[in-house]
Amino acid sequence: MNFSEKISAIEQNDLLRIRKIAQSAQNTEMLIDGKKIINFCSNDYLSLADHPQVKEALIDGINRFGTGSGASHLVSGHSEAHHQLEEQLAEHLGQQRALLFSSGYSANLGVFSALRDDIEWTLQDKLNHASLIDGNRLIGLPVKRYLHNNIGSLETKLKKQNGKGLVVTDHVFSMDGDQADLDQIDAIIDKPNTLLMQDDAHGFGVFEPNIPHQSIYMATLGKAAGLMGAFVSGEEDFIEFLIQKSRPYIYTTAISPAICVAAVKSLELIKKGEQKEKLFSNISYFRSCADSLKLEFEPSHSGIQPLVVGSSDKALNYSSRLFQAGFFVSAIRPPTVPPNTARLRFTLSANHNFQQIESLLQNVKDVMA
Ligand SMILES: Cc1ncc(COP(=O)(O)O)c(C=O)c1O
């Protein structure tokens, strides 16, 4: 195989993905590729990734439990720290039980993997995260999608399904920032033949959880919680079933127990609500500045604020000029988003200030003029 030819073809289509190197902690002000920038593309919505109390908890966790977990959960890797975090997450969400996974990607694969022999179909929102699509493919069922956030489309497709199945949706859509109407979805599914699963990677810690009765909930600890890892929560029997049947749960090393000690601190800060208040005040300031500058952002109340520009080369050009001006904003291109909807994806965090937001949006206006 000629890999260099393949890479050139990717590059010619403006789709080459590159990695910038961070020389400082994840926060709103960072040193990246040797340049001081204001970061507007982190999922660290509550600014907990560099929070003194979370860092202190992590160090305390290392002192108590060491660095690595040493094994999978079902061998010797499941510590008291993992167990306590699972219990506290379940309690916080009003769920019977929660189960930790090493990442959101593997948690999503893990749910599908466990359900392999028990479901005959799945229906997914058209804009669901790639890990949900990959999980679906993993178990060999056709990927059937309904129109994005369109309850009529879901209802029509549901009527055509026979046997047991799974309806899957992101709660906050990762590239659009809008939210699924979980109550409406829950109201039209035919329980107990149909299970509802939501991926709340971008909503956990930011929005009040909305978890319909007898549904499956997945959220990550790498975004608002400022750490890494993920969990699935639900009814006691379902979680026990995952432990028995989910290959991405069984055949992987448990996350570091120290991360769990830090996550308990993140959860405490999430519950306190101060960081969330700062985030929401930044979101509303961002929206009002964008409106007054007549920048046409997609409708979104979350920390994700996308500005669709169309072609990949435009998105790359704007992103690189913003970087020159001192703002890090990622250009999101196909296949992450549908063709011709390349965009600048701005994400807001608690630690941003109004002056940074104003200056960012003025620069966006200038580069797009
Ligand atoms: C909606 C959604 N689900 C799942 C994931 C995967 O989570 P993780 O990064 O923990 O693997 C992401 C992360 O990018 C995501 O945006």
The ligand as an ORCA input file, in Angstrom:
! r2SCAN-3c Opt
* xyz 0 1
  C     -20.866     12.813     21.886
  C     -19.606     12.102     22.247
  N     -19.688     10.825     22.657
  C     -18.590     10.133     23.001
  C     -17.345     10.704     22.933
  C     -16.136      9.881     23.286
  O     -15.706     10.195     24.556
  P     -14.176     10.011     24.975
  O     -13.443     11.198     24.434
  O     -14.191      9.926     26.446
  O     -13.721      8.732     24.308
  C     -17.201     12.030     22.538
  C     -15.857     12.648     22.529
  O     -15.371     13.246     21.699
  C     -18.362     12.739     22.165
  O     -18.271     14.000     21.729
*
